[in-house]
Amino acid sequence: MRSEFEQAMMGMAIDEMRQSSGRGPKVGAVIARGDRVIGAGHKRPGVHAERAAIQSALEAGEVLKGSVLFTTLEPCVSIASSTTPCSQLIVEHEIQTVTLEDLTRIP
């Protein structure tokens, strides 16, 4: 059972997901620390939602260590380019928890 806060964060991730563009599934991601959002993003051509959320937090000067990532699809572990996979970025930035739900069925 998710807390009200976790439900709200997943709701924000779904809102981000609905803004997705490009081929493949729509994906949204939100990063929170404590009771506040520190980053958010959605998939767009060439950028996965998790990477967009991480970049958003870093550009705002946030530290990701110990934060929680809420995402609507599991982070990638391998991609066919020289770009670092999202799962590796999560580890590198010491994001503590990843909460996900496969919401690709939501239009």
ZANU-390904 format. One line per 2 residues: for each residue z negated, y negated, x negated of N, C-alpha, C. Coordinates in Angstrom, 2 decimals. Atoms other than C-alpha are relative to their C-alpha. Layout:
BEGIN
Z,Y,X,Z,Y,X,Z,Y,X; ...
//
This chain:
BEGIN
0.00,1.18,-0.83,0.00,0.00,0.00,0.00,-1.25,-0.88; -0.09,1.23,0.78,1.04,-3.36,-1.44,-0.90,-1.07,0.58
0.80,1.14,-0.44,-1.20,-6.40,-1.31,0.93,-1.06,0.63; -0.79,1.09,-0.58,-0.08,-9.52,0.56,0.78,-0.73,-1.08
-0.68,0.68,1.11,0.74,-11.14,-2.78,1.20,0.81,-0.47; -1.10,-0.86,0.45,2.85,-8.17,-3.88,1.13,-0.01,1.03
-1.03,0.06,-1.04,4.68,-8.21,-0.54,0.75,-1.32,-0.05; -0.65,1.32,0.09,5.34,-11.94,-0.91,0.94,-0.06,-1.21
-0.85,0.01,1.20,6.69,-11.44,-4.45,1.25,0.83,0.21; -1.18,-0.81,-0.27,8.99,-8.65,-3.31,0.91,-0.72,0.99
-0.81,0.81,-0.91,10.12,-10.92,-0.47,0.81,-1.05,-0.74; -0.72,0.97,0.82,11.03,-13.55,-3.05,1.11,0.68,-0.80
-1.03,-0.75,0.73,12.90,-10.91,-5.08,1.17,0.32,0.93; -1.06,-0.27,-0.98,14.84,-9.99,-1.92,0.81,-1.27,0.25
-0.72,1.28,-0.18,15.69,-13.68,-1.39,0.93,-0.25,-1.19; -0.85,0.13,1.19,16.98,-13.79,-4.98,1.18,0.97,0.07
-1.03,-1.03,-0.10,18.92,-10.56,-4.37,1.15,-0.47,0.88; -1.02,0.45,-0.96,20.76,-12.15,-1.46,0.92,-1.06,-0.59
-0.84,1.00,0.67,22.13,-14.80,-3.85,0.91,0.63,-1.06; -0.76,-0.69,1.05,23.69,-12.18,-6.15,1.50,-0.13,0.21
-1.45,0.02,-0.05,27.34,-12.28,-7.01,0.54,0.99,-1.02; -0.62,-0.94,0.93,29.77,-10.07,-8.85,0.06,1.40,0.57
-0.15,-1.40,-0.41,30.57,-6.37,-8.65,-1.33,0.72,-0.07; 1.19,-0.83,0.06,27.97,-3.69,-8.09,-1.06,-0.44,0.99
1.06,0.30,-0.96,24.68,-3.80,-6.24,-0.57,-1.41,-0.19; 0.70,1.28,0.06,22.93,-7.04,-5.40,-1.41,0.29,-0.50
1.33,-0.21,0.59,19.69,-7.39,-7.39,-0.68,-1.35,-0.17; 0.81,1.19,0.21,16.90,-9.96,-7.45,-1.27,0.36,-0.74
1.22,-0.25,0.77,13.84,-10.31,-9.68,-0.87,-1.25,-0.02; 0.99,1.07,0.09,10.67,-12.40,-9.77,-1.06,0.43,-1.00
1.08,-0.28,0.96,8.07,-12.62,-12.56,-1.20,-0.85,0.39; 1.23,0.70,-0.35,4.48,-13.53,-11.75,-1.08,0.27,-1.04
1.21,-0.19,0.80,1.33,-14.07,-13.75,-1.11,-0.59,0.84; 1.08,0.45,-0.88,-1.92,-14.33,-11.87,0.55,-0.13,1.40
-0.46,0.19,-1.38,-1.09,-15.82,-8.51,1.17,-0.97,0.09; -1.14,0.92,-0.05,1.98,-17.85,-9.48,1.26,0.60,-0.59
-1.32,-0.42,0.48,5.66,-17.29,-10.02,0.31,-0.79,-1.26; -0.37,0.68,1.25,6.77,-18.04,-13.57,1.49,0.13,-0.32
-1.44,-0.15,0.23,10.41,-16.91,-13.36,0.64,0.74,1.16; -0.74,-0.68,-1.06,13.06,-15.75,-10.91,1.48,-0.01,-0.35
-1.43,-0.06,0.27,16.68,-14.70,-11.03,0.69,1.04,0.85; -0.81,-0.97,-0.73,19.49,-12.76,-9.43,1.21,0.37,-0.86
-1.18,-0.48,0.74,22.47,-10.78,-10.68,1.18,-0.92,0.26; -1.25,0.74,-0.09,25.58,-12.75,-11.42,0.92,0.59,-1.07
-0.89,-0.62,0.98,28.66,-11.85,-13.45,-0.51,-0.17,-1.43; 0.42,-0.01,1.39,27.53,-10.89,-16.94,-1.50,-0.11,-0.24
1.45,0.17,0.17,23.79,-11.37,-16.29,-0.74,0.81,1.07; 0.82,-0.77,-0.94,21.38,-8.88,-14.74,-1.16,-0.85,0.50
1.06,0.78,-0.64,18.64,-10.17,-12.43,-1.26,-0.09,-0.88; 1.21,0.00,0.83,15.80,-9.15,-14.77,0.16,-0.95,-1.19
-0.28,0.91,1.12,17.40,-10.97,-17.71,-0.03,-1.45,0.49; 0.00,1.37,-0.54,17.95,-14.05,-15.52,-1.43,-0.48,0.27
1.39,0.38,-0.27,14.28,-14.03,-14.46,-0.77,-0.25,-1.30; 0.64,0.18,1.31,13.10,-13.61,-18.06,0.44,-1.32,-0.62
-0.52,1.25,0.56,15.36,-16.46,-19.21,-0.58,-1.20,0.73; 0.56,1.08,-0.82,14.09,-18.63,-16.35,-1.43,-0.32,-0.44
1.40,0.19,0.43,10.46,-18.09,-17.42,-0.06,-0.60,-1.40; 0.02,0.50,1.37,11.19,-18.67,-21.10,0.46,-1.46,-0.08
-0.50,1.38,-0.01,13.16,-21.86,-20.40,-1.06,-0.96,0.54; 1.09,0.82,-0.55,10.11,-23.13,-18.46,-1.21,-0.02,-0.94
1.08,-0.02,0.98,7.95,-22.47,-21.54,-1.11,0.99,0.30; 1.01,-0.99,-0.39,6.12,-19.53,-19.98,-0.08,1.13,-1.03
0.22,-1.19,0.81,4.64,-16.64,-21.95,0.01,1.19,0.95; -0.17,-1.15,-0.90,5.59,-13.29,-20.42,-1.04,1.10,-0.20
0.97,-1.04,0.29,2.89,-11.16,-22.03,-1.02,0.11,1.14; 0.96,-0.26,-1.06,0.76,-9.56,-19.30,0.47,-0.33,1.39
-0.52,0.37,-1.32,3.00,-10.66,-16.44,0.47,1.24,0.77; -0.50,-1.07,-0.87,4.37,-8.59,-13.55,1.41,-0.35,0.44
-1.39,0.17,-0.43,8.08,-8.17,-12.81,0.20,0.74,1.31; -0.35,-0.60,-1.28,9.10,-7.53,-9.20,1.52,0.01,0.08
-1.45,-0.09,-0.02,12.67,-6.27,-8.91,0.46,0.94,1.11; -0.51,-0.78,-1.12,14.84,-4.81,-6.17,0.78,1.24,-0.43
-0.67,-1.19,0.53,16.43,-2.18,-8.43,-0.52,0.24,-1.41; 0.58,-0.29,1.31,15.29,-0.39,-11.56,0.77,-0.71,-1.12
-0.65,0.68,1.12,16.00,-2.30,-14.79,0.88,0.98,-0.79; -0.93,-0.84,0.76,18.90,-1.00,-16.86,-0.65,0.47,-1.31
0.47,-0.53,1.28,18.19,1.18,-19.88,1.11,0.04,-1.02; -1.14,-0.04,0.89,21.68,1.12,-21.34,1.15,-0.73,0.68
-1.18,0.67,-0.52,24.70,-1.09,-20.89,1.12,0.11,-1.02; -1.16,-0.21,0.85,28.20,-0.84,-22.27,0.42,-1.30,-0.70
-0.33,1.19,0.79,28.01,-3.96,-24.43,-1.08,-0.16,-1.07; 0.99,0.23,1.06,26.05,-5.40,-27.31,-1.24,-0.71,0.53
1.15,0.67,-0.62,23.61,-7.05,-24.87,-1.19,0.95,0.05; 1.22,-0.80,-0.06,20.01,-5.82,-25.01,-0.27,0.43,1.44
0.32,-0.46,-1.36,19.15,-3.64,-21.98,-1.25,-0.70,0.55; 1.12,0.68,-0.64,16.73,-5.20,-19.48,-1.32,0.71,-0.26
1.23,-0.75,0.26,14.19,-2.41,-20.02,-0.56,-0.34,-1.38; 0.45,0.36,1.35,14.04,-3.29,-23.72,-0.55,-1.43,-0.02
0.52,1.37,-0.08,13.61,-7.00,-22.92,-1.40,-0.02,0.59; 1.31,-0.09,-0.65,10.68,-6.10,-20.68,-1.05,0.43,-1.01
0.93,-0.48,1.03,9.02,-4.21,-23.53,-0.20,-1.08,-1.07; 0.09,1.01,1.06,9.81,-6.90,-26.13,-0.86,-1.19,0.40
0.77,1.15,-0.47,8.24,-9.63,-23.98,-1.37,0.39,0.56; 1.30,-0.53,-0.39,5.24,-7.43,-23.17,-0.35,-0.26,1.46
0.26,0.05,-1.44,5.64,-7.62,-19.41,-0.82,1.25,0.33; 0.98,-1.08,-0.17,2.72,-5.50,-18.27,0.39,1.02,1.06
-0.27,-0.89,-1.14,3.92,-4.06,-14.95,1.37,-0.32,0.58; -1.25,0.16,-0.73,7.24,-3.51,-13.22,-0.18,0.64,1.36
0.08,-0.49,-1.37,7.19,-3.18,-9.44,1.40,-0.03,0.56; -1.36,-0.03,-0.49,10.42,-2.05,-7.91,0.12,0.77,1.30
-0.36,-0.69,-1.21,11.99,-0.89,-4.75,1.52,-0.05,0.08; -1.46,-0.03,-0.10,15.57,0.24,-4.31,0.40,-0.59,1.34
-0.37,0.71,-1.22,16.77,-2.29,-1.79,1.50,-0.22,0.10; -1.45,0.18,-0.02,20.50,-1.85,-2.31,0.55,0.20,1.41
-0.46,-0.22,-1.38,20.73,-0.87,1.36,-0.06,-1.30,0.82; 0.10,1.27,-0.71,19.89,-4.47,2.40,1.23,-0.83,-0.31
-1.21,0.79,0.27,23.07,-6.54,2.84,-0.31,-1.36,-0.57
//
